[in-house]
Amino acid sequence: MDVKIVATKSCSHRLSLQHELDELGIPFEVLFVEEHPGVVVTHSIRHSPNLLVNDEVVFRGQPTPLELRQFFNRV
């Protein structure tokens, strides 16, 4: 499973999302929109953060810890 956080460098929610993924034991990569404009265009990114799983946007904005657990328990 390929998990990526797509966020701005100044996104205040990114660290929280990283922490939640770490707590769930989910490996991930962080892509900053400032450095990856192609990802922004491809996935119509307008807000921060976004969570991509296998190159598909699964969350736009900050998901709750419960939403994350439920999603990753299903996949």
BAFI-3210 file (N, C-alpha, C; in Angstrom, 3 decimals, decimal comma, padded with zeros to 6 digits):
// residues 75
n [1|2|3|4|5|6|7|8|9|10|11|12|13|14|15|16|17|18|19|20|21|22|23|24|25|26|27|28|29|30|31|32|33|34|35|36|37|38|39|40|41|42|43|44|45|46|47|48|49|50|51|52|53|54|55|56|57|58|59|60|61|62|63|64|65|66|67|68|69|70|71|72|73|74|75]
n.u [000,850|000,617|001,046|000,480|000,902|-000,311|000,485|000,678|003,664|003,222|001,029|-000,946|-002,151|-000,826|001,251|-000,223|-001,695|000,431|001,324|-000,933|-000,951|001,516|000,936|-000,887|000,770|001,223|003,127|004,304|004,681|005,597|004,442|005,120|003,123|004,288|006,598|005,775|004,048|002,730|001,290|-000,659|-002,156|-002,937|-004,563|-006,412|-005,964|-006,897|-007,011|-005,405|-004,452|-004,148|-004,889|-003,426|-003,912|-002,510|-002,309|-004,766|-007,084|-008,128|-008,861|-009,754|-008,628|-008,432|-008,724|-010,553|-009,176|-010,695|-011,912|-009,620|-008,697|-010,895|-010,851|-008,286|-008,540|-010,254|-008,862]
n.v [-001,165|002,153|005,096|008,524|011,746|014,764|018,008|021,514|023,298|024,896|023,845|023,354|021,053|018,868|017,689|016,517|014,611|013,030|012,037|010,521|008,534|007,340|006,292|004,337|002,647|002,913|003,159|006,049|008,723|012,142|014,629|017,780|020,382|022,583|021,589|019,596|020,178|018,830|016,747|018,170|019,191|016,796|015,528|017,426|019,115|021,282|022,008|021,572|019,196|016,394|012,963|010,402|007,172|004,536|006,141|007,468|009,870|009,709|011,070|014,411|017,154|017,216|014,093|012,431|010,679|008,329|008,006|007,498|005,067|003,383|003,425|002,289|-000,169|-001,411|-001,692]
n.w [000,000|-000,907|000,632|000,865|002,173|001,111|001,266|002,175|003,015|005,192|006,446|009,216|010,088|009,119|010,701|012,741|011,294|010,376|012,830|013,625|011,605|012,132|014,674|013,945|012,659|009,951|007,130|005,383|002,975|002,685|000,588|-000,468|-001,647|-002,798|-003,882|-005,566|-007,936|-009,998|-008,807|-007,509|-009,646|-010,997|-009,069|-008,409|-006,140|-003,607|-000,998|002,217|004,614|002,285|001,741|000,039|-001,207|-002,785|-005,075|-005,149|-004,045|-000,798|001,457|001,815|003,368|006,990|008,349|010,989|013,851|014,217|011,673|010,143|011,329|010,760|007,942|007,316|008,501|006,778|004,373]
ca.u [000,000|001,398|000,323|001,160|000,253|-000,037|000,183|001,549|004,687|002,712|-000,195|-000,875|-002,736|000,045|001,943|-001,221|-001,961|001,617|001,295|-001,992|-000,495|002,558|000,261|-001,520|001,810|001,096|004,236|003,821|005,605|005,000|004,703|004,726|002,562|005,236|007,644|005,151|002,863|002,030|000,344|-001,755|-002,979|-003,486|-005,576|-007,246|-005,732|-007,246|-006,904|-004,319|-003,752|-004,875|-004,269|-003,499|-003,588|-002,381|-002,510|-006,159|-007,394|-009,097|-009,320|-009,422|-008,749|-007,969|-009,648|-010,482|-008,505|-011,638|-012,025|-008,386|-008,715|-011,906|-010,388|-007,164|-009,006|-010,949|-007,952]
ca.v [000,000|003,371|006,155|009,814|012,969|015,892|019,175|022,679|023,320|025,617|023,199|023,073|019,742|017,809|016,978|015,692|013,470|012,177|011,374|009,502|007,423|006,654|005,527|003,176|001,825|003,026|003,903|007,075|009,718|013,472|015,404|019,170|020,879|023,536|020,838|018,589|020,789|017,856|016,016|019,111|019,226|015,463|015,160|018,608|019,482|022,673|022,219|020,825|018,122|015,358|011,658|009,542|005,763|003,928|007,217|007,888|010,709|009,057|012,113|015,807|017,778|016,423|013,069|012,176|009,408|007,239|007,819|006,841|003,667|002,650|003,263|001,366|-001,516|-001,978|-001,999]
ca.w [000,000|-001,068|001,330|000,781|002,632|000,231|002,103|002,060|004,058|006,353|006,924|010,649|010,349|008,593|011,784|013,418|010,413|010,440|014,135|013,590|010,764|012,900|015,736|013,312|012,045|008,503|006,518|004,460|002,451|002,641|-000,622|-000,302|-002,903|-003,369|-004,579|-006,435|-008,548|-010,837|-007,960|-007,268|-010,865|-011,246|-008,082|-008,122|-004,742|-003,332|000,446|002,819|003,909|001,544|001,920|-001,138|-001,019|-004,110|-006,045|-005,145|-002,883|000,089|002,373|001,539|004,680|008,130|008,847|012,431|014,145|013,978|010,222|009,683|011,778|009,994|006,562|007,205|008,873|005,619|003,253]
c.u [000,900|000,594|001,150|000,277|000,664|-000,480|001,094|002,575|004,181|001,446|-000,058|-001,415|-001,833|000,704|000,997|-001,530|-000,777|001,626|000,262|-001,570|000,610|001,941|-000,392|-000,500|001,750|002,295|003,686|004,969|004,867|005,433|004,214|004,276|003,512|006,310|007,090|003,894|002,074|000,993|-000,889|-002,711|-003,676|-004,657|-006,485|-007,170|-006,021|-007,088|-005,766|-004,730|-004,720|-004,143|-004,518|-003,142|-003,635|-002,800|-003,971|-006,412|-008,459|-009,621|-008,843|-009,671|-008,333|-009,008|-009,509|-009,692|-009,416|-011,792|-010,795|-008,374|-009,701|-011,440|-009,305|-007,505|-009,691|-010,005|-006,870]
c.v [001,233|004,540|007,433|010,896|014,057|017,135|020,338|022,621|023,995|024,989|022,810|021,681|018,577|017,005|016,067|014,446|012,506|011,378|010,248|008,295|006,631|005,767|004,253|002,237|001,826|003,797|004,876|007,960|011,051|014,140|016,826|019,718|021,863|022,837|019,835|019,149|019,826|017,066|016,880|019,119|017,888|015,142|016,317|019,008|020,970|023,020|021,355|020,423|017,243|014,052|010,831|008,123|005,124|004,904|007,645|008,727|010,008|010,017|013,455|016,551|016,792|015,382|012,922|010,883|008,207|006,965|007,107|005,361|002,848|002,419|002,204|-000,029|-002,207|-002,400|-002,967]
c.w [000,000|-000,497|001,278|001,388|001,653|000,990|001,756|003,193|005,327|006,945|008,397|010,993|009,920|009,707|012,549|012,597|010,407|011,735|014,143|012,748|011,461|013,978|015,179|012,671|010,523|007,959|005,469|004,007|002,467|001,340|-000,373|-001,646|-003,581|-004,193|-005,590|-007,095|-009,438|-010,062|-007,696|-008,463|-011,076|-010,336|-007,673|-006,648|-004,557|-001,849|000,978|004,233|003,108|001,778|000,667|-000,732|-002,394|-005,200|-006,195|-003,889|-002,048|001,160|001,862|002,842|005,758|008,542|010,362|012,654|013,891|012,486|009,666|010,062|010,955|008,564|006,466|007,703|007,712|004,510|003,640]
res [m|d|v|k|i|v|a|t|k|s|c|s|h|r|l|s|l|q|h|e|l|d|e|l|g|i|p|f|e|v|l|f|v|e|e|h|p|g|v|v|v|t|h|s|i|r|h|s|p|n|l|l|v|n|d|e|v|v|f|r|g|q|p|t|p|l|e|l|r|q|f|f|n|r|v]
***
